[in-house]
Amino acid sequence: MTDNAVATRGLPDRAQVVIVGGGVIGVSIAYHLTKLGWTDVVVLEQSQLTSGTTWHAAGLVVSGGMTTDTLAWMAKYSRDLFEVLEEETGLSTGFRPVGYLQTASTPERAHKLAREADFLRLMGIEREPVSPSEVAAMWPQLDASAVVGGYFTANEGRADPANVAMSLAKGARMGGARIIEGVRVTGIDRRDRRVSGVITDQGSIEAEYVVNAAGMWARELGAMAGVSVPLQACEHAYLISEPFDGVSPDLPIFEDPDRFAYYREEVGGLMIGLFEPVSAPWSLDEIPDGFSFGEITSDWDRLAPFLEFAMEILPDLENVGIRKLFTGPESFTPDNGFLIGEAPELENFFIAAGMNSLGILTGGGVGSIIANWIVDGIPPVDVTDIDPARLHPFQTSRSYRAERSVELLGRLHSTGVVAAQQPQDSTGTSADRRFITDSRLRVRTSSSHPAGRTSVGSARMASSTSPSSRTPARTGSICTPPSMMRFATASHSSTYQRCQSSWSRAVVPRQHSTGLQATTWLFRSANVCTRSSWTKVASSSQI
Ligand SMILES: Cc1cc2nc3c(=O)[nH]c(=O)nc-3n(C[C@H](O)[C@H](O)[C@H](O)COP(=O)(O)OP(=O)(O)OC[C@H]3O[C@@H](n4cnc5c(N)ncnc54)[C@H](O)[C@@H]3O)c2cc1C
């Protein structure tokens, strides 16, 4: 039992809200519910608080990649909360505004950063342009000769992820929530179309609302409730060097997205975190039992080329020893968007998962959105890009996750333009592809495609120009990425077509969605896909 957790043993028979998961997201939701006056709140954690993903995060509290108003709001709100939370709880989050420096080494990146800075300024986040010489002055260790420009956000920085969660947990407890460790949820109770409680390894709790904040376990927890939660744990790594000359704790966070890396000080050395373009899904079938404060064996062979690439800009790193290459799991979703909101298949069952490596820096905001949504019955922000209903149930299938998850880390740093120079993947494929999976599918479609020797290129042409019964067409205003069409063609066209036709019929009404189960109700009123038939599609798509 952790010192700062609530040491309450023994389960209540009922609670207004049961939150499953004691990571930063679960405790943040509990904290915010109590702030809104809802105190009959129970957080259940199967092991110890923070023991899933939260404990080993790098702790960047920055606004990189916050390209929608909802994301930007979450990052800004969280940063501001972490700065002052100690005044309320007495526990520091470790937040330090050391500054956040991003560089561009290509014109495409410079354009992307400029667009992002303009947008964030509108959202109240001040990001100033800096010249290559200013970059070199801020980070003298860099070889800035390839840098064409950059941006600096002065009031962002880093926090201690475990302390962020512990401080929120303490605030939740002070507000009346109960946090119970060592209790595993093994089932979800439902009455008709509404959630009615949880079953645990130590008894059941009746509940009006249940929140799935189970991190990388959220897909499995969702399945217990017949709810599709399309996310996959992927390996996510950072290297920690021995002490490095001139590196101090006040060094700004430095992000070099053209080399897929971020850097910060760590005990006098450097932490180099990777968002490599060919990543590795981890544990496709289920998260191993007892995975608590766990670590994945680092795959040096896969990561070394990316590390070398990242070190191009920091030549002196070659002369410094490596203390540790750490790899941990983190959940990623098919479109790199969060899964936040009420499940389309089950009323009062909320999902707060799929954080795509941004769960600490947005954790305060996620908690606030879910808490307000539950209490008010309506989402407090635009939920277009976070609503779980936007994704398809077939995206939970093992084959989809196995094929597509390799793209998800690298896409977070994508400019939308295929880089002129990219590290090769293990099959030697590099710049001539749109998606990493192309090469794999090319092998597969040329050797075993049921329709014969269709090449990837010809499948793409076919899908956009002459829809056939094998190739789902673009219907209405739905725009399906070509690679998704190819994947559907190759692997599971009938399931895909069922989903596709349902979604295409509902796409126009969704433009006016409030996020309030609108998709489901519109499906129902259009007599296209009711909540129960939607669930049926979900279960028949396990391919
Ligand atoms: C190497 C690395 C670096 C990262 N760096 C950053 C960073 O710099 N900034 C940032 O914002 N994010 C970062 N992240 C991402 C961040 O760590 C996660 O997004 C965040 O911790 C997710 O929090 P969570 O609460 O959703 O999940 P978790 O912390 O995993 O919490 C989920 C909890 O649910 C519990 N649980 C699961 N199933 C059950 C069940 N059936 N019953 C009861 N309990 C259950 C688990 O035990 C777990 O404790 C990083 C991640 C990695 C891997």
The ligand as an SDF file (V2000), in Angstrom:
LIG
                    3D

 53 58  0  0  0  0  0  0  0  0999 V2000
    8.3650    5.7130  -21.6760 C   0  0  0  0  0  0  0  0  0  0  0  0
    7.1410    6.5840  -21.4800 C   0  0  0  0  0  0  0  0  0  0  0  0
    7.2860    7.9410  -21.3590 C   0  0  0  0  0  0  0  0  0  0  0  0
    6.1540    8.7600  -21.2010 C   0  0  0  0  0  0  0  0  0  0  0  0
    6.3240   10.1010  -21.0520 N   0  0  0  0  0  0  0  0  0  0  0  0
    5.2420   10.9060  -20.9290 C   0  0  0  0  0  0  0  0  0  0  0  0
    5.4120   12.3030  -20.7690 C   0  0  0  0  0  0  0  0  0  0  0  0
    6.5270   12.8130  -20.7520 O   0  0  0  0  0  0  0  0  0  0  0  0
    4.2960   13.0890  -20.6440 N   0  0  0  0  0  0  0  0  0  0  0  0
    3.0460   12.5380  -20.6830 C   0  0  0  0  0  0  0  0  0  0  0  0
    2.0600   13.2790  -20.6250 O   0  0  0  0  0  0  0  0  0  0  0  0
    2.8660   11.2030  -20.8090 N   0  0  0  0  0  0  0  0  0  0  0  0
    3.9320   10.3810  -20.9190 C   0  0  0  0  0  0  0  0  0  0  0  0
    3.7590    9.0290  -21.0390 N   0  0  0  0  0  0  0  0  0  0  0  0
    2.3990    8.4970  -21.0630 C   0  0  0  0  0  0  0  0  0  0  0  0
    1.7920    8.3990  -19.6710 C   0  0  0  0  0  0  0  0  0  0  0  0
    2.6330    7.6630  -18.8380 O   0  0  0  0  0  0  0  0  0  0  0  0
    0.4210    7.7260  -19.7820 C   0  0  0  0  0  0  0  0  0  0  0  0
   -0.3540    8.3210  -20.8030 O   0  0  0  0  0  0  0  0  0  0  0  0
   -0.3560    7.8170  -18.4830 C   0  0  0  0  0  0  0  0  0  0  0  0
    0.4280    7.3550  -17.4200 O   0  0  0  0  0  0  0  0  0  0  0  0
   -1.6390    7.0120  -18.5990 C   0  0  0  0  0  0  0  0  0  0  0  0
   -2.2710    7.0320  -17.3540 O   0  0  0  0  0  0  0  0  0  0  0  0
   -3.5220    6.0930  -17.0750 P   0  0  0  0  0  0  0  0  0  0  0  0
   -4.0450    6.4650  -15.7600 O   0  0  0  0  0  0  0  0  0  0  0  0
   -4.4190    6.1280  -18.2550 O   0  0  0  0  0  0  0  0  0  0  0  0
   -2.9130    4.6100  -17.0930 O   0  0  0  0  0  0  0  0  0  0  0  0
   -2.1390    3.8100  -15.9440 P   0  0  0  0  0  0  0  0  0  0  0  0
   -1.1710    4.6420  -15.2350 O   0  0  0  0  0  0  0  0  0  0  0  0
   -1.6070    2.5830  -16.5840 O   0  0  0  0  0  0  0  0  0  0  0  0
   -3.2890    3.4460  -14.9230 O   0  0  0  0  0  0  0  0  0  0  0  0
   -4.2420    2.4480  -15.1720 C   0  0  0  0  0  0  0  0  0  0  0  0
   -4.3960    1.6350  -13.9160 C   0  0  0  0  0  0  0  0  0  0  0  0
   -5.5260    0.7770  -14.0320 O   0  0  0  0  0  0  0  0  0  0  0  0
   -5.2830   -0.3540  -13.2550 C   0  0  0  0  0  0  0  0  0  0  0  0
   -6.1730   -1.4140  -13.7070 N   0  0  0  0  0  0  0  0  0  0  0  0
   -6.2040   -1.9780  -14.9380 C   0  0  0  0  0  0  0  0  0  0  0  0
   -7.1500   -2.9230  -14.9970 N   0  0  0  0  0  0  0  0  0  0  0  0
   -7.7350   -2.9620  -13.7840 C   0  0  0  0  0  0  0  0  0  0  0  0
   -8.7770   -3.7450  -13.2420 C   0  0  0  0  0  0  0  0  0  0  0  0
   -9.3990   -4.6970  -13.9570 N   0  0  0  0  0  0  0  0  0  0  0  0
   -9.1290   -3.5320  -11.9460 N   0  0  0  0  0  0  0  0  0  0  0  0
   -8.5150   -2.5770  -11.2060 C   0  0  0  0  0  0  0  0  0  0  0  0
   -7.5030   -1.8210  -11.6900 N   0  0  0  0  0  0  0  0  0  0  0  0
   -7.1290   -2.0030  -12.9580 C   0  0  0  0  0  0  0  0  0  0  0  0
   -3.8200   -0.6430  -13.5210 C   0  0  0  0  0  0  0  0  0  0  0  0
   -3.2340   -1.4460  -12.5300 O   0  0  0  0  0  0  0  0  0  0  0  0
   -3.2180    0.7370  -13.6250 C   0  0  0  0  0  0  0  0  0  0  0  0
   -2.6000    1.1470  -12.4220 O   0  0  0  0  0  0  0  0  0  0  0  0
    4.8650    8.1850  -21.1760 C   0  0  0  0  0  0  0  0  0  0  0  0
    4.7290    6.7980  -21.2900 C   0  0  0  0  0  0  0  0  0  0  0  0
    5.8480    5.9970  -21.4400 C   0  0  0  0  0  0  0  0  0  0  0  0
    5.6850    4.5180  -21.5600 C   0  0  0  0  0  0  0  0  0  0  0  0
  1  2  1  0
  2  3  1  0
  2 52  2  0
  3  4  2  0
  4  5  1  0
  4 50  1  0
  5  6  2  0
  6  7  1  0
  6 13  1  0
  7  8  2  0
  7  9  1  0
  9 10  1  0
 10 11  2  0
 10 12  1  0
 12 13  2  0
 13 14  1  0
 14 15  1  0
 14 50  1  0
 15 16  1  0
 16 17  1  0
 16 18  1  0
 18 19  1  0
 18 20  1  0
 20 21  1  0
 20 22  1  0
 22 23  1  0
 23 24  1  0
 24 25  2  0
 24 26  1  0
 24 27  1  0
 27 28  1  0
 28 29  2  0
 28 30  1  0
 28 31  1  0
 31 32  1  0
 32 33  1  0
 33 34  1  0
 33 48  1  0
 34 35  1  0
 35 36  1  0
 35 46  1  0
 36 37  1  0
 36 45  1  0
 37 38  2  0
 38 39  1  0
 39 40  1  0
 39 45  2  0
 40 41  1  0
 40 42  2  0
 42 43  1  0
 43 44  2  0
 44 45  1  0
 46 47  1  0
 46 48  1  0
 48 49  1  0
 50 51  2  0
 51 52  1  0
 52 53  1  0
M  END
$$$$
